[in-house]
Amino acid sequence: MNEKNDLKRLIKLTGERAKLDAKANGSYVVYKDHSDKLVKEYYDGTKQFLKENDSEHV
C-alpha cells in the first residue's frame, strides 16, 4: 500500500468525523482551506473566515 495515500485518506476521514461530531453537539470545526485561509465551519454548514491572529481565541 502507498503510505502517503493512506495518510491522506486518514486525515480526510478525521476531518469528516470532526464535522459529524460538531453537528451532533451543535458546535463547529476550525481548519485551513485549500487557499490556506482559516475557516470556522458551524454544524449547520455556515462558514466564517478568520484572520490569522483570531486563531488564538478559537
Rosetta blueprint (number, residue, H / E / L):
1 M L
2 N L
3 E H
4 K H
5 N H
6 D H
7 L H
8 K H
9 R H
10 L H
11 I H
12 K H
13 L H
14 T H
15 G H
16 E H
17 R H
18 A H
19 K H
20 L H
21 D H
22 A H
23 K H
24 A H
25 N H
26 G L
27 S L
28 Y E
29 V E
30 V E
31 Y E
32 K E
33 D L
34 H L
35 S L
36 D L
37 K L
38 L E
39 V E
40 K E
41 E E
42 Y E
43 Y L
44 D L
45 G L
46 T L
47 K E
48 Q E
49 F E
50 L E
51 K L
52 E H
53 N H
54 D H
55 S H
56 E H
57 H H
58 V L
